[in-house]
Amino acid sequence: MPPALNAVLLIVVCLSLAACAPQPEKTAAPPLEVKSLPPAPVSTQPPREVDRLDIGIVVFDPGVPADASTHRELGIFPLIRKAESRYLPFLLRRALVDSGQWGAVRVMPRTYQSSELLVKGKILASNGEVLVLAIRAEDSAGRVWLDTAYRHTAGEEDYASSEVDPFQLLFTRIAKDLLLARSRLGAAELREIAQVSSLRYAAEISPEAFEQYLRKDETGIYRISRLPAEGDPQLRRIDRIRQYEYLFIDTADEHYLNLFDDIKKTYGLWRQYSRELLLYIRDEESRDKDNEFRRGSFAWISANYANYEWFRRQEQLMEELSSGFNNEIVPTVLQMEDSVVELSGDLDDQYAQWRRILRSLLELERGPLSP
């Protein structure tokens, strides 16, 4: 190919790539900028047993617009967002576990009634330099603990250590805000959260037997009308079914942990490349304003060639990330009393299969349930 034609093609590539460089997404309301942590922890005392609520963190909403034509403008790569939606919840899980203030903390593929405190998140922006997450935490009674967007801008110092995630500060702040929300509740309210969680799960599995024990007040909060008799055989059966559900959730949590480990290095490289490209583009735009490089000149072409190299690397990293999703569709084998159950499909499909098996088990023990 003639050198002149090479130069023309390079100009076209650079122009198109510069146009679709990743940019932060716009959010509806200004998020809380996390630059530092509160001056002191909410409590330095060991948690009481009633404080140790179990937390379920649902895989985050990746925040990918349905209109694919907007992805390029927003700098969104759907496959990478899918990876982030499973990776980022584990950073929050780790912050909560490290606090030593909670019961079991699990990452789950969907909302489960068995959660005493449920945390949901949506990725509003993520480009290696800026991370914005909308976080909502709600307990089993329906009480909202958090409904906040958090933003952290990572600097050079945040990438200095390979042992600490560059956005760890954001997740530590969320963990501290959850502790602050818990501190506003008394022991009786915390104890009721655990009881309501048990009854809501029972009412979902066997509504005709357990709906009578719960009601909603005028604010939409679940209240206990009365408790089942101590040693209620139906509730004992439901509790046993619930333990089997935990077996699946713990298995799903392990799947996500494996995914976290599989993509950690590759995802870290992507974030670094993405951040460096954003900084480079801003610097180049500043030079352009100063007329240092004339658009279309050899110097301008050379400077923008970095975009082309970055997007080539982007494709390679996305291929590596996609391989990490293989363990999400690996069959799950669970031991159930004297039998072994194999579930297939993705984790959502597997959970639906598991639920049908648990319902069948309950029907065998006490007769058919209402549809």
C-alpha positions in Angstrom: 0.0 0.0 0.0 1.4 3.5 -0.9 2.8 5.5 2.1 0.3 8.3 1.4 -2.6 6.0 1.6 -1.3 4.6 4.8 -1.2 8.1 6.2 -4.8 8.8 5.1 -6.0 5.5 6.7 -4.2 6.4 9.9 -5.9 9.8 10.1 -9.3 8.2 9.6 -8.6 5.6 12.4 -7.3 8.3 14.8 -10.3 10.6 14.2 -12.8 7.8 14.8 -11.0 6.5 17.9 -10.6 9.9 19.5 -14.3 10.4 19.1 -15.2 7.2 21.0 -12.7 7.4 23.8 -14.4 6.4 27.1 -16.0 9.3 28.9 -17.7 9.5 32.3 -21.5 9.1 32.1 -23.8 11.8 33.3 -25.8 11.1 36.5 -29.3 12.5 37.4 -28.2 14.0 40.7 -24.7 14.9 42.0 -23.2 11.9 43.8 -21.4 12.0 47.1 -17.7 12.6 46.2 -15.6 10.2 48.3 -12.3 11.8 49.0 -11.7 10.6 52.6 -13.3 8.5 55.3 -15.2 9.8 58.3 -12.7 10.8 61.1 -13.6 7.9 63.3 -15.4 4.6 63.0 -19.0 4.5 64.2 -18.1 2.0 66.9 -14.9 0.3 68.0 -16.8 -2.2 70.2 -17.3 -5.8 69.0 -20.9 -6.2 67.6 -23.6 -7.8 69.7 -25.2 -10.9 68.3 -28.3 -9.0 67.4 -26.1 -6.6 65.3 -24.8 -9.4 63.1 -27.4 -9.2 60.3 -26.8 -11.4 57.2 -26.2 -9.3 54.1 -27.0 -10.2 50.5 -25.3 -8.1 47.8 -27.1 -8.6 44.5 -24.9 -8.6 41.3 -24.9 -4.9 40.2 -27.0 -3.5 37.4 -24.3 -2.9 34.7 -26.0 0.3 33.7 -25.8 -0.4 29.9 -28.4 1.6 27.9 -30.7 -0.5 25.8 -29.9 1.8 22.8 -26.6 0.3 21.5 -26.0 3.4 19.4 -25.2 5.4 22.6 -22.5 3.0 23.9 -19.8 4.5 21.8 -20.5 8.1 22.8 -20.7 7.1 26.5 -17.5 4.9 26.2 -19.4 1.8 27.4 -18.2 -1.6 26.5 -21.1 -4.0 27.5 -18.8 -7.0 28.1 -16.6 -5.0 30.5 -19.6 -3.7 32.3 -20.9 -7.2 32.7 -17.5 -8.1 34.3 -17.7 -5.1 36.5 -21.3 -5.9 37.6 -19.9 -9.1 39.1 -16.5 -7.9 40.2 -17.4 -4.7 42.1 -19.9 -6.3 44.5 -17.0 -8.4 45.8 -15.0 -5.3 46.7 -18.0 -4.2 48.8 -18.3 -7.7 50.3 -14.6 -7.6 51.3 -15.0 -4.3 53.0 -18.0 -5.5 54.9 -16.4 -8.8 55.9 -13.2 -7.0 57.0 -15.2 -4.8 59.3 -16.1 -7.8 61.4 -19.4 -6.2 62.2 -21.9 -8.5 60.2 -23.1 -12.0 59.9 -22.7 -13.9 56.6 -22.1 -11.5 53.6 -22.9 -13.1 50.2 -22.9 -12.0 46.6 -26.0 -13.3 44.9 -27.3 -13.5 41.3 -30.7 -12.0 42.2 -32.9 -10.8 45.1 -33.7 -13.4 47.8 -36.3 -13.1 50.5 -33.9 -14.8 52.9 -31.7 -11.7 53.1 -31.9 -9.7 56.3 -30.2 -6.7 54.7 -30.2 -6.5 50.9 -27.8 -4.3 49.0 -28.3 -3.4 45.3 -26.1 -1.3 43.1 -26.0 0.2 39.7 -22.9 1.3 37.8 -23.5 4.9 36.7 -19.9 5.6 35.5 -16.7 3.6 35.3 -13.7 4.4 33.1 -10.7 3.6 35.3 -10.4 7.2 36.5 -14.0 7.7 37.9 -16.3 5.2 39.5 -19.9 6.2 40.3 -22.2 3.7 42.0 -25.8 4.1 43.0 -26.3 2.0 46.1 -29.6 1.1 47.8 -29.7 -1.0 51.0 -33.0 -2.2 52.4 -33.7 -4.5 55.3 -36.3 -7.3 55.3 -38.9 -5.1 57.0 -38.7 -2.7 54.0 -36.7 0.0 55.9 -34.3 1.8 53.5 -30.8 2.2 55.1 -29.0 3.8 52.1 -30.1 5.3 48.8 -27.1 7.2 47.7 -24.8 7.6 44.6 -21.1 7.4 45.5 -18.3 8.8 43.3 -14.5 8.4 43.6 -11.9 9.8 41.3 -8.7 7.7 41.3 -5.4 9.5 41.2 -1.9 8.2 40.6 -1.5 7.3 44.3 -4.6 5.1 44.1 -2.8 2.9 41.5 0.4 2.8 43.5 -0.3 -0.6 45.2 -1.3 -3.8 43.4 -2.7 -5.1 46.7 -5.3 -2.3 47.2 -8.0 -1.6 44.7 -7.8 2.0 43.4 -11.4 2.5 44.4 -11.3 0.8 47.8 -12.0 4.1 49.5 -15.5 4.2 47.9 -16.4 0.7 49.2 -15.0 1.3 52.6 -17.2 4.5 52.8 -20.3 2.5 51.8 -19.5 -0.1 54.6 -19.1 2.7 57.2 -22.4 4.3 56.1 -24.1 0.9 56.6 -22.7 0.8 60.1 -24.0 4.3 60.7 -27.4 3.3 59.5 -27.4 0.2 61.8 -26.4 2.4 64.8 -29.7 4.3 64.5 -31.7 1.2 65.2 -32.3 -0.3 68.6 -31.8 -4.0 69.6 -35.6 -4.7 69.3 -35.7 -3.3 65.7 -32.7 -5.3 64.7 -34.1 -8.5 66.3 -37.4 -7.9 64.4 -35.5 -7.6 61.1 -34.2 -11.2 61.5 -37.7 -12.4 62.5 -39.4 -10.7 59.6 -36.8 -12.1 57.2 -37.7 -15.6 58.4 -41.4 -15.0 58.1 -41.2 -13.4 54.7 -39.3 -16.4 53.4 -41.9 -18.7 54.9 -44.8 -16.7 53.5 -43.2 -16.8 50.0 -42.7 -20.6 50.2 -46.1 -21.3 51.9 -48.3 -18.2 51.8 -51.4 -20.0 53.0 -49.7 -21.0 56.2 -47.6 -17.9 57.0 -49.0 -14.7 55.4 -51.2 -14.3 58.5 -48.1 -13.5 60.7 -47.1 -10.3 58.8 -48.7 -7.0 57.9 -47.6 -3.8 56.4 -48.1 -0.5 58.3 -49.1 2.8 56.8 -45.4 3.5 55.8 -45.0 0.2 54.0 -42.9 -1.4 56.7 -43.5 -5.0 57.5 -44.7 -5.7 61.0 -45.1 -8.9 62.9 -48.8 -9.5 63.7 -47.9 -12.5 65.8 -45.2 -15.2 65.9 -45.8 -18.9 65.2 -45.8 -21.2 68.2 -42.5 -22.2 69.5 -41.4 -25.4 67.8 -44.0 -25.0 65.1 -43.4 -28.1 62.8 -44.3 -26.2 59.6 -41.8 -23.4 60.4 -39.1 -26.1 61.2 -39.7 -27.6 57.8 -39.4 -24.1 56.2 -36.2 -23.4 58.1 -34.7 -26.6 56.8 -35.7 -25.6 53.2 -34.1 -22.2 53.9 -30.8 -23.9 54.8 -30.9 -25.7 51.4 -31.4 -22.3 49.8 -28.4 -21.0 51.6 -26.5 -24.0 50.2 -27.2 -22.7 46.7 -26.5 -19.1 47.5 -23.1 -20.0 49.1 -22.3 -22.0 45.9 -23.2 -19.0 43.8 -21.1 -16.8 46.0 -18.2 -19.2 45.4 -18.7 -18.9 41.6 -18.5 -15.2 41.8 -15.4 -15.4 44.0 -13.7 -17.6 41.3 -14.8 -15.1 38.6 -13.3 -12.3 40.8 -10.0 -14.1 40.9 -10.1 -15.0 37.2 -10.5 -11.4 35.9 -8.8 -9.4 38.6 -5.5 -8.9 36.7 -7.0 -8.3 33.3 -9.6 -5.9 34.6 -7.0 -4.0 36.5 -5.0 -3.6 33.3 -8.1 -2.4 31.5 -8.7 0.3 34.2 -5.2 1.5 34.0 -5.2 1.7 30.2 -8.5 3.5 30.3 -7.4 6.0 32.9 -4.2 6.8 31.0 -6.1 7.3 27.8 -8.5 9.7 29.4 -5.6 11.7 30.8 -3.8 11.6 27.5 -6.8 12.9 25.6 -7.4 15.8 28.0 -3.7 16.7 27.7 -3.8 16.4 23.9 -7.0 18.6 23.8 -5.2 21.2 25.9 -2.2 21.2 23.5 -4.6 21.5 20.6 -6.1 24.6 22.1 -2.6 26.0 22.3 -2.1 25.1 18.6 0.9 23.1 19.5 -0.2 20.3 17.1 -2.0 21.3 13.9 -4.9 18.8 13.3 -3.8 16.4 10.5 -0.1 17.1 10.9 2.4 14.3 11.4 2.7 15.2 15.1 -1.0 15.1 15.6 -1.3 11.7 13.8 1.5 10.3 16.0 -0.1 11.6 19.2 -3.5 10.1 18.3 -2.0 6.8 17.3 -2.0 6.0 21.0 -5.8 5.8 20.8 -5.5 3.1 18.1 -3.0 1.1 20.1 -5.3 1.4 23.2 -8.3 0.1 21.4 -6.3 -2.8 20.0 -5.3 -3.7 23.5 -9.0 -3.2 24.5 -10.1 -6.0 22.2 -7.4 -8.3 23.6 -8.4 -7.5 27.2 -12.1 -8.1 26.4 -11.4 -11.5 25.0 -9.5 -12.4 28.2 -12.4 -11.1 30.3 -15.0 -13.1 28.3 -13.2 -16.3 29.2 -13.7 -15.5 32.9 -17.5 -15.9 32.5 -17.1 -19.6 31.7 -17.5 -20.6 35.4 -20.9 -18.9 35.5 -22.5 -21.5 33.3 -20.7 -24.5 34.8 -23.2 -27.1 36.2 -23.6 -26.9 39.9 -23.6 -30.1 41.9 -25.2 -30.0 45.3 -25.6 -32.7 48.0 -29.2 -32.9 49.3 -29.7 -35.5 52.0 -29.2 -38.9 50.3 -29.2 -37.6 46.7 -27.0 -35.5 44.5 -28.6 -32.8 42.4 -27.0 -31.3 39.3 -28.2 -27.9 38.1 -27.4 -26.5 34.6 -27.6 -23.2 32.8 -26.5 -19.8 34.2 -26.9 -19.0 37.9 -30.4 -17.5 37.4 -31.6 -20.7 35.6 -30.0 -22.9 38.3 -31.7 -21.0 41.0 -35.1 -21.5 39.4 -34.4 -25.2 39.1 -33.3 -25.3 42.8 -36.4 -23.5 43.9 -38.6 -26.1 42.1 -36.8 -28.9 43.8 -37.2 -27.3 47.2 -40.9 -26.7 46.6 -41.3 -30.4 45.5 -39.5 -31.5 48.7 -41.9 -29.5 50.8 -44.9 -30.8 49.0 -43.8 -34.4 49.6 -43.5 -33.7 53.3 -46.8 -31.9 53.9 -49.0 -32.3 50.7 -49.4 -30.0 47.7 -49.0 -26.3 48.2 -51.3 -23.7 46.7 -50.1 -22.6 43.2 
